[in-house]
Amino acid sequence: QEQLVESGGGLVQAGGSLRLSCEASGGTSSNFGMNWFRQAPGKGREFVASINANGDTTLVADSVKGRFTISRDNASAKNTVYLQMSSLRPKDTAVYCCNASSLWGQGTQVTVSS
């Protein structure tokens, strides 16, 4: 059964950087586009970025454009999607989850201090 597992979250100061990873194992996620979403405390889920199956088309939300980059590595046994986050702001604090088709990971917490 396929699973998505995120990692790389943590506490960082404003202006800092983090790289999130989402490993997919046990299935065929390399055939699907993959997405990052986030949910801040008390708020709804927000789209962050997406990448198509072969990695040549990406989309990022306006709120993170120019600061976040999505990429993927389909060559490894565990297809991995990355979210490189730079110039982080306190408003970026949220649980970040990856998604492929109907699959969701458990999320990784990102906290940005001012």
GITA-V758527 format. One record per backbone hydrogen bond with DSSP energy under -1.0 kcal/mol. CO is the residue of the C=O (numbers start at 1). NH is the residue of the N-H. E is the energy in kcal/mol with one decimal. If there is no record, write none. Layout:
co->CO nh->NH e->E
co->CO nh->NH e->E
This chain:
co->3 nh->25 e->-1.9
co->5 nh->23 e->-2.7
co->7 nh->21 e->-2.7
co->10 nh->111 e->-2.8
co->12 nh->113 e->-2.5
co->13 nh->16 e->-2.3
co->16 nh->88 e->-2.3
co->18 nh->85 e->-3.3
co->20 nh->83 e->-2.3
co->21 nh->7 e->-2.1
co->22 nh->81 e->-2.3
co->23 nh->5 e->-2.3
co->25 nh->3 e->-2.1
co->28 nh->31 e->-2.3
co->29 nh->32 e->-2.1
co->34 nh->51 e->-2.4
co->35 nh->99 e->-2.2
co->36 nh->48 e->-2.7
co->36 nh->49 e->-1.6
co->37 nh->97 e->-2.6
co->38 nh->46 e->-3.4
co->39 nh->95 e->-2.3
co->40 nh->43 e->-2.2
co->46 nh->38 e->-2.4
co->48 nh->61 e->-2.9
co->49 nh->36 e->-3.0
co->50 nh->59 e->-2.1
co->51 nh->34 e->-2.5
co->57 nh->52 e->-2.2
co->59 nh->50 e->-2.6
co->61 nh->64 e->-1.5
co->64 nh->67 e->-2.3
co->64 nh->68 e->-2.2
co->67 nh->86 e->-1.8
co->69 nh->84 e->-3.0
co->71 nh->82 e->-3.0
co->73 nh->80 e->-2.1
co->79 nh->24 e->-2.7
co->80 nh->73 e->-3.1
co->81 nh->22 e->-2.0
co->82 nh->71 e->-1.8
co->83 nh->20 e->-2.6
co->84 nh->69 e->-2.3
co->85 nh->18 e->-2.2
co->88 nh->15 e->-3.2
co->89 nh->92 e->-2.2
co->90 nh->93 e->-1.8
co->94 nh->110 e->-2.7
co->95 nh->39 e->-1.9
co->96 nh->108 e->-2.0
co->97 nh->37 e->-2.9
co->98 nh->105 e->-2.1
co->99 nh->35 e->-2.8
co->100 nh->103 e->-2.9
co->103 nh->100 e->-1.8
co->108 nh->96 e->-2.9
co->110 nh->94 e->-1.9
co->111 nh->12 e->-2.6
co->113 nh->14 e->-2.5
